[in-house]
Amino acid sequence: MEHRSTVLDRRGDRRTTEILNIFSEKAMRSLARKLLVWPATLVLSLLAFRLLFGREFRLPTTTLAFRDDGDISTLDNSHTNSQQDAGPPGPPVYASGIYMAGQRPRNESACRWYHDLPDVLSYPPSRLTWSSEIGEKSPYRVLPFVLLGAVEATDSLPQVTLSTHATADQVYGIVELARRWEGPLSLAVFAPGLDAGLAVAQLDRACRCEPAMYKVSSTSFLFLFNDLARLQVSVHLVFPAGRPPALSAISRTQGDCAASDLQWRQAETERRKRRMTYPINVARNVARTMANTSRVLVSDIELLPSARLASGFMEMVHQRPPKHGVVFVVPVFEIESNEQPPATKRELLAACRAGLAVYFHRRLSCRFVCPHCQRFPGLTRWLIRPDPGRIRPLIVTRREYPHHMTIKQLNWRTVTELDMYWFAPFGKSLSIKNTRSKKAVSNEILEKAYLSKKTKYKQILALAKQLDWSERQVERWLRLRRSQDKPSTLTKFCESCWRCFYYTYSFFYGLVVLWDKPWLWDIKYCFYNYPYHPVTDDVWWYYMISMSFYWALSFSQFFDVKRKDFWQMFIHHIATIALMCFSWVGNLTRIGSLVLLVHDSADILLEAAKLTKYANYQRLCDCIFAAFTILWIVTRMGVYPFWIIYNTSIEAPKIVPMFFAYYIFNSLLILLLFLHAIWTYLIIQIAYRAFNAGQMEGDIRSNSSDEVSDTSVNNTPINSTVNYTNKSNSKPKAH
């Protein structure tokens, strides 16, 4: 689940994206059952951590933003979260509504309920709507406005709605938001089946307890529940199509308004009993689309805004109207559960200095949640700058992590244009000819035999008899047909040009990107402070471009020049893609970038040696191949195993704790090393033959293709299958 909360312009209508896990939950459970020792080790580790570090930190909330599509303008104001409402039954040290300690629920309720609530629930089917993502095909239904605020918006209210979502056991957190937020609120509650009764009970209790739903900061005047007709609060129910909301008897327990026992009845919710998935984005979009203001702050129920966030934001907007396509981002911090959440930046900075507050995703509880997804631009500058007393832009920058963008791979058209306008003319200038063998005469029977790739001697005899041809004519046709599919030297030259161009660009771009990174010079920085490694913009692009290239190679390999090591290369590409995806999900991008850099270095000289071979610069080819052999052995059989694999398998466990991904990651690295060893053996064979023959004759690793020789058909010896025929008895037939 991605914790990214955004303020959306209604014109933009951008949906929140979710981080996709590369492994399914079922697969992980299956692996955990096979390796029984790891669950036991994990439980013991958690118990030990709990005993040693007994502090409870609330779960972090998500970043606030006002969003269209475009630049980011960071706001100089604080934003803190409230509480973590998971745990054993019973209220924690700090719970929702703790400020109402000693206050008793009133007998009357001033809430404006609809659909005969809160005692019964009655609504016609026509009142139901669908979630906005899919429409009628959506598996979820929405009952809008079960609790409705004012229809008319007063000018004194900040015109930005805080839209949030909750499950039935979290609804009571609305009292904290209503107390702190100055503007309208929109709440979507996921309430399948009898969970609706729990949600309504908590809302009814809030209506009988909460003395003020919101505060107008300009006059500090509190609107009581008797004035709820003027409030900007709306509540909507979201539920699966097969589990409509149903009310049991509403429980109105006696007790303190601050100690809502309803909030902690987590084990009794139908969602937990049936293990239903919580559709967080559906609920977010329902709350957002039901808001009646043009600007919406999309948040979570456990998030507490700082003082005057809504009014201060609107003052800034009125003074300097933003352009279309601007995102305003506010930092989010975690506060210890037994501490009062800070209301201002000054209080927050004091809590940070005292060790009571920490920036979002810096705690061990969130170590496996994507940390760079919540990276705040200019966080250091924000922390050292004192409280300005008002909201104003801190920095203006481009998006650093355009995860919503689709990475466009280098498509076939781009490569074709490079071949046509750059590589092919360059090859022709080097006197490389685009000669092709003469096409074989069209023959359906022989074409089927050729495609079957099983042209044995008996089949050749049968084909000759069927066509009334001689065996030699059939063999010559098959040989000519195979030669027809053989790519020309210019085609292979253009392919090597393209790969040499990419490897050169990728290596030097990676070198520039990593030059100022500490882990290039000391690999142990790949593991220090893991997993809190923010991914910079340049590393992000380095990863995405490399992944696009290897995906393209995996598919283009089926259409390019056929190699003898086709399956080795295919396994190499798949293992590389798996490594990149896995390291990205596990935030192991530092060690992954080093693997990419080591792999790209030797491939430049390999493709350059091919180019000189195709251009008949034999002496230059021999020199480049000698340099390639040395560089290959140094990088692939020296640096890679003794620097990268050694540190990931031996040194890393000394710095970071062991985890299941450790074995998968190192297994893929060792698989690549095994392929490197095979190719090293083949390269040494070529070097040995070149040393004896005086020149490099070919590239067994990835240049030899499966087609026949270039010798013309008329001068080519008869295929060996003809030797099965008794020469004395074989006579050519007349036509």
TAQUICOR-V747027 format. One record per backbone hydrogen bond with DSSP energy under -0.5 kcal/mol. CO is the residue of the C=O (numbers start at 1). NH is the residue of the N-H. E is the energy in kcal/mol with one decimal. If there is no record, write none. Layout:
CO | NH | E
CO | NH | E
//
This chain:
1 | 3 | -0.5
2 | 4 | -1.3
3 | 63 | -0.6
6 | 8 | -0.6
6 | 298 | -2.8
7 | 67 | -5.3
8 | 296 | -1.7
9 | 12 | -1.0
9 | 13 | -1.5
24 | 28 | -2.0
25 | 29 | -2.2
26 | 30 | -2.2
27 | 31 | -2.2
28 | 32 | -2.2
29 | 33 | -2.0
30 | 34 | -1.6
31 | 35 | -2.1
34 | 36 | -0.9
35 | 38 | -1.1
35 | 39 | -0.8
36 | 40 | -1.3
37 | 41 | -2.3
38 | 42 | -2.7
39 | 43 | -2.5
40 | 44 | -2.3
41 | 45 | -2.3
42 | 46 | -2.5
43 | 47 | -2.4
44 | 48 | -2.4
45 | 49 | -2.6
46 | 50 | -2.6
47 | 51 | -2.2
48 | 52 | -2.4
49 | 53 | -3.2
52 | 54 | -0.6
55 | 57 | -0.5
56 | 337 | -2.0
64 | 330 | -1.9
65 | 7 | -6.9
65 | 67 | -0.6
66 | 328 | -1.6
67 | 9 | -4.8
71 | 327 | -2.6
72 | 74 | -0.6
72 | 397 | -2.2
73 | 329 | -0.9
74 | 394 | -3.7
75 | 77 | -1.4
77 | 331 | -0.6
78 | 306 | -0.5
79 | 333 | -1.1
80 | 304 | -1.2
83 | 85 | -0.7
95 | 98 | -1.6
97 | 100 | -2.0
98 | 101 | -1.3
100 | 103 | -2.3
103 | 257 | -2.7
111 | 113 | -1.1
112 | 148 | -1.6
114 | 117 | -1.2
115 | 122 | -2.0
116 | 120 | -1.8
124 | 127 | -2.1
125 | 128 | -1.4
127 | 144 | -0.6
129 | 142 | -2.5
131 | 135 | -1.7
134 | 137 | -0.7
135 | 138 | -1.9
139 | 241 | -2.9
140 | 131 | -1.0
141 | 239 | -2.3
142 | 129 | -2.4
142 | 144 | -0.7
143 | 237 | -2.4
146 | 114 | -1.9
147 | 235 | -2.4
152 | 154 | -0.5
154 | 157 | -1.3
158 | 160 | -2.0
158 | 184 | -0.6
159 | 295 | -0.6
161 | 163 | -0.9
161 | 297 | -3.8
162 | 164 | -0.5
162 | 186 | -2.2
163 | 299 | -2.6
164 | 188 | -1.9
165 | 301 | -0.9
166 | 190 | -2.5
167 | 170 | -1.7
167 | 171 | -0.5
168 | 171 | -0.7
170 | 173 | -1.9
171 | 174 | -2.3
172 | 175 | -1.6
173 | 176 | -0.6
173 | 177 | -1.3
174 | 178 | -2.8
175 | 179 | -1.6
176 | 180 | -1.7
177 | 181 | -3.4
181 | 215 | -0.7
184 | 162 | -2.5
185 | 234 | -1.4
186 | 164 | -2.9
187 | 189 | -0.5
187 | 236 | -2.5
188 | 166 | -1.9
189 | 191 | -0.9
189 | 238 | -3.3
190 | 168 | -0.8
192 | 195 | -2.0
193 | 196 | -1.5
193 | 246 | -2.3
194 | 197 | -0.9
194 | 198 | -1.0
195 | 199 | -2.3
196 | 200 | -2.7
197 | 201 | -2.3
198 | 202 | -1.9
199 | 203 | -2.3
200 | 204 | -2.8
201 | 205 | -2.1
202 | 206 | -2.3
203 | 207 | -2.2
204 | 208 | -1.3
205 | 209 | -1.0
206 | 210 | -2.5
207 | 110 | -0.5
208 | 106 | -2.4
214 | 223 | -0.9
215 | 217 | -0.9
216 | 219 | -1.0
216 | 220 | -1.9
216 | 221 | -0.9
221 | 216 | -1.2
221 | 223 | -0.5
222 | 224 | -0.7
223 | 213 | -1.0
224 | 227 | -1.9
225 | 228 | -1.7
227 | 230 | -2.0
228 | 231 | -1.7
231 | 150 | -7.1
231 | 233 | -0.5
232 | 185 | -3.4
234 | 187 | -2.9
235 | 146 | -2.4
235 | 147 | -1.1
236 | 189 | -3.3
237 | 143 | -2.8
238 | 191 | -2.7
239 | 141 | -3.2
240 | 243 | -1.3
243 | 193 | -1.3
246 | 197 | -0.8
250 | 252 | -0.7
251 | 253 | -0.7
255 | 105 | -0.6
256 | 259 | -0.8
258 | 260 | -0.7
259 | 261 | -0.9
260 | 263 | -0.9
261 | 264 | -0.8
262 | 265 | -1.3
264 | 266 | -1.1
265 | 268 | -0.8
266 | 269 | -1.3
269 | 273 | -2.0
270 | 274 | -2.5
271 | 276 | -2.4
277 | 279 | -0.8
278 | 280 | -2.0
279 | 283 | -2.3
280 | 284 | -2.2
281 | 285 | -2.4
282 | 286 | -2.2
283 | 287 | -2.4
284 | 288 | -2.1
285 | 289 | -2.8
286 | 290 | -1.6
288 | 291 | -1.1
294 | 10 | -1.9
295 | 161 | -2.2
296 | 8 | -1.6
296 | 298 | -0.8
297 | 163 | -2.2
297 | 299 | -0.6
300 | 303 | -1.5
302 | 82 | -2.9
303 | 305 | -0.5
304 | 80 | -0.8
306 | 309 | -1.3
308 | 312 | -1.8
309 | 313 | -1.9
310 | 314 | -2.2
311 | 315 | -2.2
312 | 316 | -1.9
313 | 317 | -2.2
314 | 318 | -2.5
315 | 319 | -2.0
316 | 320 | -2.4
325 | 71 | -1.4
327 | 73 | -4.1
327 | 329 | -0.6
328 | 66 | -0.9
329 | 75 | -2.6
330 | 64 | -0.9
332 | 360 | -2.3
333 | 81 | -1.2
334 | 358 | -2.0
335 | 58 | -1.3
336 | 339 | -2.0
343 | 307 | -3.1
344 | 348 | -1.9
345 | 349 | -2.8
346 | 350 | -1.8
347 | 351 | -2.0
348 | 352 | -2.3
349 | 353 | -2.3
350 | 354 | -1.6
351 | 356 | -2.8
351 | 357 | -1.0
352 | 355 | -1.2
356 | 336 | -1.9
358 | 334 | -3.5
359 | 362 | -1.2
363 | 366 | -1.7
364 | 367 | -1.6
366 | 369 | -1.5
371 | 374 | -1.3
372 | 375 | -1.3
375 | 377 | -0.6
376 | 379 | -1.3
378 | 382 | -2.2
379 | 383 | -2.4
380 | 384 | -1.8
381 | 385 | -1.2
392 | 76 | -2.4
395 | 74 | -2.0
397 | 72 | -2.6
401 | 403 | -2.6
402 | 405 | -1.6
405 | 407 | -0.6
406 | 408 | -0.6
407 | 409 | -0.7
409 | 411 | -0.9
411 | 415 | -1.9
412 | 416 | -2.7
413 | 417 | -2.4
414 | 418 | -2.0
415 | 419 | -2.4
416 | 420 | -2.7
417 | 421 | -2.6
418 | 422 | -1.9
418 | 423 | -2.4
419 | 424 | -2.7
422 | 426 | -1.7
423 | 427 | -2.6
424 | 428 | -2.5
425 | 429 | -1.9
426 | 430 | -0.7
427 | 430 | -0.8
427 | 432 | -2.0
428 | 431 | -1.8
431 | 433 | -0.6
433 | 435 | -0.5
433 | 490 | -0.8
443 | 447 | -2.3
444 | 448 | -2.1
445 | 449 | -1.7
446 | 450 | -2.4
447 | 451 | -2.4
448 | 452 | -1.5
449 | 453 | -0.6
449 | 454 | -0.7
450 | 453 | -1.0
454 | 456 | -1.5
456 | 460 | -2.3
457 | 461 | -2.3
458 | 462 | -2.1
459 | 463 | -2.6
460 | 464 | -2.6
461 | 465 | -2.2
462 | 466 | -2.3
463 | 467 | -2.5
464 | 468 | -1.0
464 | 469 | -2.3
470 | 474 | -1.9
471 | 475 | -2.6
472 | 476 | -2.4
473 | 477 | -2.2
474 | 478 | -2.4
475 | 479 | -2.5
476 | 480 | -2.6
477 | 481 | -2.5
478 | 482 | -2.2
479 | 483 | -2.2
480 | 484 | -1.5
481 | 485 | -0.9
482 | 485 | -0.6
482 | 486 | -0.5
483 | 486 | -0.6
488 | 492 | -2.0
489 | 493 | -2.2
490 | 494 | -2.5
491 | 495 | -2.0
492 | 496 | -2.2
493 | 497 | -2.3
494 | 498 | -2.3
495 | 499 | -2.1
496 | 500 | -2.7
497 | 501 | -2.5
498 | 502 | -2.3
499 | 503 | -2.8
500 | 504 | -2.1
501 | 505 | -2.2
502 | 506 | -3.4
503 | 507 | -2.4
504 | 508 | -2.1
505 | 509 | -2.6
506 | 510 | -2.5
507 | 511 | -2.3
508 | 512 | -2.2
509 | 513 | -2.6
510 | 514 | -2.5
511 | 515 | -0.9
514 | 517 | -1.4
517 | 520 | -1.3
517 | 521 | -0.6
518 | 521 | -0.8
518 | 522 | -2.0
522 | 525 | -2.1
523 | 526 | -2.0
524 | 527 | -1.8
524 | 528 | -1.4
527 | 530 | -1.6
529 | 532 | -1.8
531 | 533 | -2.3
532 | 534 | -0.6
534 | 536 | -0.7
536 | 540 | -2.2
537 | 541 | -2.0
538 | 542 | -2.2
539 | 543 | -2.4
540 | 544 | -2.4
541 | 545 | -2.8
542 | 546 | -1.8
543 | 547 | -2.6
544 | 548 | -2.3
545 | 549 | -2.1
546 | 550 | -2.2
547 | 551 | -2.1
548 | 552 | -2.3
549 | 553 | -2.5
550 | 554 | -1.9
551 | 555 | -1.5
552 | 556 | -3.1
553 | 557 | -1.7
555 | 558 | -1.4
556 | 559 | -1.7
556 | 560 | -2.1
563 | 566 | -0.9
565 | 569 | -2.6
566 | 570 | -2.3
567 | 571 | -2.6
568 | 572 | -2.2
569 | 573 | -2.6
570 | 574 | -2.4
571 | 575 | -2.7
572 | 576 | -2.3
573 | 577 | -2.5
574 | 578 | -2.7
575 | 579 | -2.4
576 | 580 | -2.4
577 | 581 | -2.8
578 | 582 | -2.7
579 | 583 | -2.8
580 | 584 | -1.9
581 | 585 | -2.5
582 | 586 | -2.5
583 | 588 | -3.5
584 | 587 | -0.9
588 | 592 | -1.8
589 | 593 | -2.3
590 | 594 | -1.3
591 | 595 | -1.8
592 | 596 | -2.0
593 | 597 | -2.0
594 | 598 | -2.3
595 | 599 | -2.0
596 | 600 | -2.0
597 | 601 | -1.0
598 | 602 | -0.6
599 | 603 | -0.7
600 | 604 | -0.8
601 | 604 | -0.6
601 | 605 | -0.6
602 | 606 | -1.6
603 | 607 | -2.1
604 | 608 | -2.0
605 | 609 | -2.3
606 | 610 | -1.6
607 | 611 | -2.1
608 | 612 | -2.1
609 | 613 | -1.7
610 | 614 | -2.6
611 | 615 | -1.8
612 | 617 | -2.7
613 | 616 | -1.2
616 | 618 | -1.1
617 | 621 | -2.4
618 | 622 | -2.5
619 | 623 | -1.9
620 | 624 | -2.5
621 | 625 | -2.7
622 | 626 | -2.0
623 | 627 | -2.2
624 | 628 | -2.8
625 | 629 | -2.6
626 | 630 | -2.0
627 | 631 | -2.6
628 | 632 | -3.1
629 | 633 | -2.2
630 | 634 | -2.3
631 | 635 | -2.7
632 | 636 | -2.6
632 | 637 | -0.8
633 | 637 | -0.9
634 | 639 | -3.0
635 | 640 | -2.9
638 | 642 | -2.0
639 | 643 | -1.7
639 | 644 | -1.5
640 | 644 | -0.6
640 | 645 | -2.4
641 | 646 | -1.1
643 | 647 | -1.0
644 | 648 | -2.4
645 | 649 | -2.1
646 | 650 | -2.6
646 | 651 | -1.1
647 | 652 | -2.8
651 | 654 | -1.1
651 | 655 | -0.6
652 | 655 | -1.8
652 | 656 | -2.8
659 | 662 | -1.5
659 | 663 | -0.5
660 | 663 | -1.1
660 | 664 | -1.1
661 | 665 | -2.7
662 | 666 | -2.0
663 | 667 | -2.0
664 | 668 | -2.0
665 | 669 | -1.8
666 | 670 | -2.2
667 | 671 | -2.0
668 | 672 | -1.9
669 | 673 | -1.8
670 | 674 | -2.1
671 | 675 | -1.8
672 | 676 | -2.4
673 | 677 | -2.1
674 | 678 | -1.7
675 | 679 | -2.3
676 | 680 | -2.5
677 | 681 | -1.9
678 | 682 | -1.8
679 | 683 | -2.7
680 | 684 | -2.4
681 | 685 | -1.7
682 | 686 | -2.0
683 | 687 | -2.6
684 | 688 | -2.3
685 | 689 | -2.4
686 | 690 | -2.9
687 | 691 | -2.1
688 | 692 | -1.8
689 | 693 | -3.0
690 | 694 | -2.1
698 | 700 | -0.7
699 | 703 | -2.3
699 | 704 | -1.3
704 | 564 | -1.3
712 | 716 | -0.8
713 | 716 | -0.7
719 | 722 | -2.3
720 | 723 | -1.5
721 | 724 | -1.5
722 | 725 | -1.8
725 | 727 | -0.7
726 | 729 | -1.3
726 | 730 | -1.1
729 | 731 | -0.7
//
